[in-house]
Amino acid sequence: MSASKKVYLFANWKMYLDYDESNILANAVAAASSDFATKIKMVVFPSSLSFYPVAQALGDVGIVSGAQNIHFEDKGGFTGENSALMYKNAGAKFTLIGHSERRHLFGETNHEVHQKMEAALLVGLVPVLCVGETAKERKGDKAKDVVEVQLRAALDGLKWKPKAKLFIAYEPVWAIGTGKNCDPVEAEKMCLMIENMAKALAKDVEIIILYGGSVNGGNIKEFIKQPNINGVLVGGASAKLDTWLQIVQNAC
Ligand code: 13P
């Protein structure tokens, strides 16, 4: 990675932290921010319950926040859901879309992923589209096909505003939360392929590719030195101050 390239470090706190824990971590990250603010671009994805105070605490030091998931309708009888519009009004700038835990644990379909992409673009949230294959699909030599289907379904026919940005996180399902990260050179190959496919599907859009799956302080450098990996989306290691700051410091 060239020195001029900005590194994106995205923290997906998933459902790891309760309200108090989220606020404590947000304030601690904010307090440490002067050490890294100019070197990296950090986005934090807290739980919906903690979103507002976390976004406020981080926003005070220039760190932006995003939604882990959105509903594609603005308002209505959708118990337990939060819309893209609601997140936007609460200060979100980004949203994850199609995270593999949404796809595999909650049955989110490629069609729903597309609807969420549309909703995000409509309200002006920057989408972080997540794609990736399961272990079985990789063993069956289907990784590229699966990712291509996910990209096509999500991106085909979307209407982009001028100067739009699209983040795509390549997160192989088998590498998420397992401690077994994808080999960085293999991840680079997949990320390059994803970038080329996405460029054809989202013309005139700035596309930024991230890797996610068991990223930690020990392997971060190997990922961000790959030419087509612009940053990382981190789960477990982003939800604890020491492991997150280790990643941040090593990325800097
Ligand atoms: P882990 O970093 O815990 O493997 O999670 C990755 C992830 O799913 C980020 O969205």
Residues whose N, C-alpha, C, O or C-beta is under 5 A from the ligand:
A	BS01	13P	N12 A175 I176 G177 T178 G212 G213 S214 V215 L233 V234 G235 G236 A237
